[in-house]
Amino acid sequence: MEKKIICIFVSMLMIATVFTVAGTKNINETNEITIASQSNQAEPLLNPGDILIDFDAMTAHGNGGNLGAEWDGQYFWSTGCAAGPAAPYNIYKWDIDGNLLNTYPQPSQPSSTWGFRDMAFDGTYLYAGSEAGLWKIDPATGATTLMFSSIAPMAVIRALTWVPSEGMFYSGNFANSFYKFPPSGSPITPVTNPSLTAVYGMAYDSINDTIWVFDQTGTPQTTFFEYDYHTQTLTGTSWLIPLLTGSTAQLAGGAFYGTNIVAGKSTLGGMTQGTPLDRIFVMELGISNLPPDTPGAPSGPSQGVTGVQYTFTATTTDPEGDPIEYWFEFGDGENSGWVSPGSAQHTWVAAGTYDVTVKAKDSNGGESAFSPAHQIEILGGPLLKIKTVKGGLFKIKVTIENNGGVDATGVAWTLSLAGGAIIGKESSGTVNIPAGDKAVVTSKSIIGFGKTEVTVTANVDESSDTAIRHGNIYLFFIYVRPGGT
């Protein structure tokens, strides 16, 4: 009992420690930050997702004022300056492992205290905003181009993201209204800020078609809120980013979203303005990979017998062109496992009617739904198939197969000719055909002249088959064309 009480006390102490802010690093403008406590959060916090990437975005260049962040599909980018209103103002390019690749100067902005803030990416160019306007950044060279400088009624373009479905940028600035605007900067339209008071970053979620707002609230002060820009309301989903490696406190900076930073995962990330170091991080959000299209019903025989192996095939496509595997279910509790290409064999041991279905999975783990069923009837006896009908001198020979798992005893067969025949128009008989074997039956002597249609039947109680062939009779030689019905 004493050990249990001690364990409970230690657990409570640990929980209390997690929700205590050890200190904050405010590298932003004086009095611009409103810190919300856990108790007055507008939205409930969810448990954070796994942190997949977390690296120091400060030591490599030495500047302490790291603000914006973005992902361009291949590299991370960030904006920053010296800690406080002093040069240099730079743009930084990082690889996936957190190595600083390049440093590019920001353009001169006399009216800006902190230079570029958050960043956005439209699939081709990067963008960054400040009090002095919106700039386009060429990711190949780091060169900047001023898009527009008149930003009223916005005080600053702080949080920034690109929403391709609208062809608009969205921006936010702490507790102020959100705004949206085209690349030309006109018009600048106010958008509802539901209740957030410390907005610093924004990121467009291409899978859910929403915007994630990185806000300096929570404990630590790094919370993502999901914002439905269609209704201009919060969805109720939020993620608290825990203290990152070595951090004793952190504030939300810029934000980004990615579907290819980590294979098969959708991720949220951004810059934490941290103590003692600013860091770029990536958090797992969900699955980004689109699954293959649901296959159609498998192709294969619709009738069979026990003990015989049958082949089924399926095809589908993947929206991203990923390699595909297939999983067949045979309706008797058995399956193929994952196979590629889309072909599988199965043998049933009991008679009955079975549904064969298939689903597909791509190389990133995305699975389709199961296909419609292909139904196969499995018989517990012989399965007759008329295989060949061949002519010759005076007679026609027919090969009958028993593809079943049971001997076919007393198979009644008939052969009749419509047209051409004068003698030998009808032949019939019985034959025994062991399971998996075949038998050859021969007609009576045939004499005639002209075109003819040959009809052959084979029948036992459990199975029957009919074949029709066409040919010609040349007195005592019968020619039968291959194929037919």
C-alpha positions in Angstrom: 0.0 0.0 0.0 2.8 2.4 1.0 4.5 1.8 -2.5 1.2 2.5 -4.3 0.8 5.8 -2.4 4.3 6.8 -3.3 3.8 6.0 -7.0 0.6 8.0 -7.1 2.3 11.0 -5.5 5.2 10.9 -7.9 2.8 10.6 -10.9 0.9 13.7 -9.7 4.1 15.6 -9.2 5.2 14.8 -12.8 1.9 15.9 -14.3 2.1 19.2 -12.4 5.6 19.8 -13.7 4.6 19.3 -17.3 1.9 21.9 -17.1 4.2 24.5 -15.4 5.9 27.0 -17.7 9.5 27.3 -16.7 9.9 30.6 -18.6 9.3 32.2 -22.0 11.6 33.7 -24.6 9.9 36.7 -26.1 11.8 37.8 -29.2 8.7 39.6 -30.6 7.6 43.2 -30.4 7.0 44.5 -26.9 3.4 43.9 -25.5 2.2 42.2 -28.7 1.8 38.7 -27.1 -1.2 37.6 -25.1 -0.5 34.4 -23.2 -3.6 32.3 -22.6 -3.7 29.8 -19.7 -4.8 26.2 -20.0 -8.0 27.0 -18.1 -9.3 29.6 -20.6 -8.5 27.8 -23.8 -11.3 28.4 -26.4 -10.7 24.9 -27.7 -9.8 21.7 -25.8 -6.3 20.4 -26.5 -5.7 17.0 -27.9 -2.7 14.8 -27.2 0.1 15.8 -29.6 1.2 13.6 -32.4 4.7 12.1 -32.7 7.5 14.6 -33.4 9.2 13.2 -36.4 11.8 15.9 -37.1 13.3 18.4 -34.5 16.5 20.3 -35.2 18.3 23.4 -34.0 17.6 26.3 -36.4 19.8 28.8 -34.7 23.3 27.7 -33.9 24.3 27.2 -37.5 23.9 30.9 -38.3 24.0 32.5 -34.8 21.0 34.8 -35.2 18.4 34.5 -32.4 15.4 36.1 -34.0 14.1 33.1 -36.0 10.5 33.7 -37.0 9.0 32.2 -40.2 9.2 28.6 -41.5 8.1 26.8 -44.7 8.6 23.5 -46.6 9.0 23.7 -50.4 8.6 20.0 -51.2 12.3 19.4 -50.8 13.8 21.8 -48.4 13.0 23.7 -45.2 13.2 27.5 -45.2 13.2 30.0 -42.3 13.4 33.7 -41.8 15.2 35.6 -39.1 17.4 38.4 -37.8 19.6 39.2 -34.9 17.8 39.0 -31.5 16.2 42.4 -31.5 15.8 45.1 -34.2 19.2 44.9 -35.7 20.8 43.5 -38.9 21.4 41.1 -40.4 17.9 40.1 -41.8 18.3 36.8 -43.6 16.5 33.8 -45.3 17.8 30.4 -44.5 17.6 27.1 -46.4 17.9 23.8 -44.7 18.0 20.1 -45.8 15.8 17.4 -44.3 18.5 16.6 -41.7 18.7 20.1 -40.4 21.9 21.1 -42.2 22.1 24.8 -43.2 22.6 24.9 -47.0 22.3 28.6 -47.9 21.9 32.0 -46.4 20.2 34.7 -48.5 19.8 38.4 -47.5 16.4 39.9 -47.1 15.6 43.1 -48.9 16.0 46.4 -47.1 12.7 47.2 -45.2 13.1 50.6 -43.4 9.6 50.4 -41.9 10.1 46.8 -40.6 11.5 46.1 -37.2 11.8 42.3 -37.6 11.9 41.8 -41.4 10.2 38.7 -42.9 7.8 36.8 -40.6 6.0 33.6 -41.6 6.4 32.1 -45.1 4.1 30.4 -47.7 4.7 28.2 -50.7 2.4 28.1 -53.8 4.1 25.1 -55.4 6.6 27.2 -57.3 7.6 30.2 -55.3 8.0 31.0 -51.6 6.5 34.1 -50.1 7.1 36.1 -46.9 5.5 39.2 -45.4 6.3 42.0 -43.0 5.0 45.5 -42.2 6.5 46.7 -45.5 4.7 44.3 -47.9 4.7 40.8 -49.4 7.7 39.4 -51.2 8.1 36.5 -53.6 11.2 34.3 -53.2 12.8 32.2 -55.9 13.7 28.9 -54.2 16.4 28.3 -56.8 18.4 31.5 -56.1 16.9 33.1 -53.0 16.2 36.2 -55.0 13.3 38.3 -53.7 10.7 40.3 -55.6 8.3 42.8 -54.0 4.7 41.8 -54.8 3.0 44.8 -53.2 3.8 47.2 -50.3 0.4 48.7 -49.4 -1.0 46.3 -46.8 -3.7 48.4 -45.1 -5.8 47.5 -43.2 -3.3 44.9 -42.0 -0.7 46.2 -39.6 1.7 43.4 -40.6 1.7 40.2 -42.7 2.7 37.9 -39.9 1.1 34.4 -40.2 0.9 33.5 -43.9 -0.3 30.6 -46.0 -1.4 30.0 -49.6 -4.9 28.5 -50.3 -4.8 27.2 -53.9 -8.5 26.4 -54.2 -9.2 30.2 -53.8 -6.0 31.5 -55.3 -5.6 33.6 -52.1 -3.1 34.2 -49.3 -4.5 34.1 -45.7 -2.8 36.1 -43.0 -3.2 36.7 -39.3 -1.5 38.9 -36.7 -2.0 37.9 -33.0 -5.5 38.8 -31.9 -6.4 40.9 -35.0 -8.8 39.8 -37.7 -7.6 37.4 -40.4 -7.3 38.7 -43.9 -7.2 37.1 -47.4 -5.8 38.7 -50.5 -4.6 37.7 -54.0 -1.0 37.9 -55.1 -1.6 41.4 -56.4 -2.6 42.6 -52.9 -6.0 43.9 -54.0 -8.5 43.5 -52.5 -7.5 42.8 -49.0 -10.6 41.2 -47.4 -11.1 40.8 -43.6 -11.9 37.3 -42.4 -13.2 36.2 -39.0 -10.7 35.3 -36.3 -12.9 33.2 -34.1 -11.1 33.7 -30.8 -7.4 33.2 -31.1 -5.2 35.9 -29.4 -1.6 35.0 -30.2 -1.5 34.0 -33.9 1.9 33.7 -35.4 1.9 31.0 -38.2 -0.5 29.5 -40.7 -0.4 26.4 -42.8 -2.9 25.1 -45.5 -3.9 21.5 -45.1 -4.4 20.1 -48.6 -6.0 16.9 -47.5 -8.7 18.3 -45.2 -8.9 21.7 -47.0 -8.5 23.6 -43.8 -5.9 26.0 -42.3 -3.9 25.2 -39.2 -3.2 28.3 -37.1 0.0 28.2 -34.9 -0.9 30.2 -31.8 1.2 31.3 -28.8 -1.2 29.7 -26.3 -1.0 26.6 -24.2 1.7 25.2 -22.0 4.1 25.4 -23.7 2.9 28.3 -25.9 2.8 26.3 -29.1 -0.7 25.2 -30.1 -2.1 24.4 -33.6 -5.8 25.1 -34.1 -7.7 23.8 -37.1 -9.6 26.6 -38.9 -12.3 26.0 -41.5 -11.8 29.0 -43.8 -15.1 28.1 -45.6 -17.2 28.8 -42.5 -14.5 31.0 -40.8 -14.8 28.9 -37.6 -12.6 26.6 -35.6 -13.3 22.9 -36.1 -12.6 22.0 -32.5 -9.4 20.1 -33.3 -6.1 21.3 -31.9 -2.7 20.0 -31.2 -0.3 21.1 -28.4 3.3 20.8 -29.4 5.3 19.6 -26.4 8.7 21.1 -25.4 11.2 20.1 -28.0 14.7 18.8 -27.5 16.5 20.8 -24.9 13.8 23.5 -24.6 12.7 24.9 -21.3 10.1 27.2 -22.9 8.9 27.9 -26.5 6.6 30.2 -28.5 4.8 29.5 -31.8 6.5 31.0 -34.8 5.8 30.3 -38.5 4.1 27.1 -39.7 3.9 24.8 -42.7 2.1 21.6 -43.8 3.6 18.8 -45.8 2.5 15.5 -47.4 6.0 14.4 -48.6 8.3 15.4 -45.8 7.9 11.9 -44.3 6.8 9.3 -46.8 3.1 8.4 -46.5 2.4 10.9 -43.7 0.7 14.3 -43.6 2.6 16.5 -41.2 2.4 19.9 -39.5 5.5 21.8 -38.7 7.0 25.1 -37.9 9.4 27.2 -36.0 9.5 27.3 -32.2 11.0 30.5 -30.7 12.5 28.6 -27.9 14.7 28.8 -24.8 17.6 28.3 -25.2 17.4 27.6 -29.0 14.9 28.2 -31.8 14.0 24.9 -33.5 12.3 23.6 -36.7 10.0 20.6 -36.1 7.7 18.3 -38.0 4.8 16.6 -36.2 2.9 13.6 -37.6 -0.7 14.5 -38.3 -2.2 11.6 -40.4 -1.8 9.6 -43.6 -1.1 11.7 -46.7 -1.0 8.9 -49.2 -4.1 8.3 -51.3 -5.1 4.7 -51.4 -5.6 2.8 -54.7 -9.0 2.9 -56.4 -11.2 0.0 -55.3 -10.8 -2.8 -57.8 -13.7 -4.2 -59.8 -15.0 -7.7 -59.1 -12.2 -10.3 -59.8 -12.2 -12.1 -63.1 -12.4 -15.9 -62.9 -14.6 -19.0 -63.5 -18.1 -18.9 -62.2 -18.3 -22.7 -61.7 -15.9 -25.3 -60.5 -15.6 -28.4 -58.4 -13.9 -29.4 -55.2 -10.2 -30.3 -55.4 -9.4 -28.2 -58.5 -7.3 -25.0 -58.5 -8.8 -21.9 -60.1 -7.2 -18.6 -61.0 -8.6 -15.1 -60.3 -7.3 -11.8 -61.5 -7.9 -8.2 -60.6 -6.6 -4.8 -61.7 -6.8 -1.2 -60.4 -4.9 2.1 -60.4 -3.3 4.2 -57.8 -3.9 8.0 -57.9 -0.2 8.7 -57.4 1.1 5.8 -59.5 2.5 3.8 -56.6 3.2 0.1 -57.0 0.1 -2.0 -56.0 -0.4 -5.4 -54.2 -3.6 -7.3 -54.0 -5.4 -9.3 -51.3 -8.0 -11.9 -52.4 -10.6 -13.3 -50.1 -12.1 -16.6 -51.3 -15.3 -16.8 -49.2 -14.3 -19.9 -47.2 -12.1 -18.2 -44.6 -9.0 -18.4 -46.8 -7.1 -15.6 -48.5 -4.1 -15.1 -50.8 -2.1 -12.7 -48.6 -0.6 -9.7 -50.4 0.4 -10.7 -54.0 1.6 -8.9 -57.0 0.6 -8.8 -59.8 -3.1 -9.1 -59.2 -3.5 -12.9 -59.7 -4.2 -15.6 -57.2 -5.1 -19.3 -57.2 -7.4 -21.2 -54.9 -8.8 -24.7 -54.4 -12.1 -25.3 -52.5 -12.5 -28.5 -50.4 -16.3 -28.3 -49.9 -19.2 -27.8 -52.3 -21.0 -24.5 -52.1 -21.4 -21.0 -53.5 -18.5 -18.6 -52.6 -17.9 -14.9 -53.0 -14.4 -14.0 -54.2 -13.4 -10.4 -53.4 -10.2 -8.4 -53.6 -8.7 -5.2 -52.2 -5.5 -3.3 -53.2 -2.7 -1.7 -51.2 0.0 0.7 -52.5 3.6 0.9 -51.5 2.9 3.5 -48.9 0.4 1.3 -47.0 -2.8 2.9 -48.4 -5.6 0.3 -48.7 -8.7 0.4 -50.9 -12.1 -1.0 -49.9 -12.9 -4.6 -50.9 -14.3 -5.0 -54.4 -17.7 -6.3 -55.4 -17.9 -10.0 -55.2 -17.3 -12.5 -58.0 -19.5 -15.6 -57.3 -18.3 -19.1 -58.0 -20.4 -22.2 -57.5 -18.3 -25.2 -56.4 -19.8 -28.5 -57.2 -19.1 -31.7 -55.2 -18.9 -33.9 -58.3 -17.6 -34.1 -61.9 -17.3 -31.1 -64.2 -17.7 -31.9 -67.9 -16.1 -29.9 -70.7 -16.2 -30.7 -74.4 -12.7 -29.8 -75.4 -12.2 -30.6 -79.1 -14.4 -31.7 -82.1 -12.3 -33.0 -85.0 -13.4 -34.3 -88.4 -11.8 -36.8 -90.7 -12.5 -39.7 -93.0 -16.1 -40.9 -92.4 -16.2 -39.9 -88.7 -16.0 -37.1 -86.1 -14.0 -37.5 -82.9 -14.9 -35.6 -79.7 -12.7 -35.1 -76.6 -14.6 -34.7 -73.4 -12.8 -33.7 -70.2 -13.9 -34.3 -66.6 -12.4 -31.3 -64.7 -14.1 -32.3 -61.5 -12.8 -34.0 -58.4 -15.1 -36.9 -58.7 -15.3 -39.6 -61.4 -18.0 -39.1 -64.1 -19.8 -42.4 -64.5 -22.2 -43.0 -67.4 -21.6 -39.8 -69.2 -24.3 -39.6 -71.9 -23.1 -38.0 -75.1 -24.8 -37.1 -78.4 -23.5 -35.9 -81.7 -25.9 -34.6 -84.4 -25.4 -32.9 -87.8 -27.8 -30.4 -89.2 -27.3 -30.2 -93.0 -25.0 -32.0 -95.4 -25.2 -35.4 -93.9 -27.1 -38.2 -95.7 -25.9 -41.1 -93.5 -24.8 -40.8 -89.9 -26.8 -37.8 -88.9 -27.1 -38.9 -85.2 -24.7 -40.7 -82.9 -24.8 -41.3 -79.1 -23.4 -43.4 -76.4 -22.1 -43.4 -72.8 -18.6 -43.2 -71.4 -16.9 -43.2 -68.0 -14.4 -40.4 -67.4 -12.2 -40.5 -64.2 -11.7 -37.2 -62.2 -9.2 -35.0 -64.0 -9.1 -37.2 -67.0 -10.6 -37.2 -70.5 -12.3 -39.5 -73.0 -12.5 -39.6 -76.8 -15.8 -40.6 -78.4 -16.4 -41.3 -82.1 -19.5 -40.8 -84.3 -21.0 -43.3 -86.7 -19.9 -43.3 -90.3 -21.0 -40.2 -92.0 -21.6 -39.7 -95.8 -23.0 -36.5 -97.4 -22.2 -33.3 -99.1 -22.4 -29.6 -98.2 -22.3 -27.4 -95.1 -23.1 -28.8 -91.8 -23.6 -27.8 -88.1 -22.3 -30.2 -85.5 -23.8 -30.2 -82.1 -22.2 -32.2 -79.3 -23.6 -32.7 -75.8 -22.2 -34.4 -72.7 -24.3 -34.9 -69.5 -24.3 -36.5 -66.1 -26.6 -35.5 -63.2 -24.0 -33.1 -61.7 -22.7 -31.4 -64.8 -23.3 -31.0 -68.5 -21.8 -29.2 -71.5 -22.7 -28.4 -75.1 -20.5 -27.4 -78.1 -21.5 -26.3 -81.5 -19.1 -26.4 -84.5 -19.5 -25.6 -88.2 -18.0 -27.4 -91.2 -18.4 -29.1 -94.5 -18.9 -32.7 -95.7 -17.1 -33.7 -98.9 -18.7 -37.1 -99.5 -16.9 -39.2 -97.0 -14.5 -36.6 -95.6 -15.8 -34.3 -92.8 -14.1 -31.0 -92.1 -14.9 -29.3 -88.8 -13.8 -25.7 -88.2 -12.1 -25.2 -84.8 -13.7 -22.9 -82.2 -17.4 -22.2 -82.0 -19.9 -22.3 -79.1 
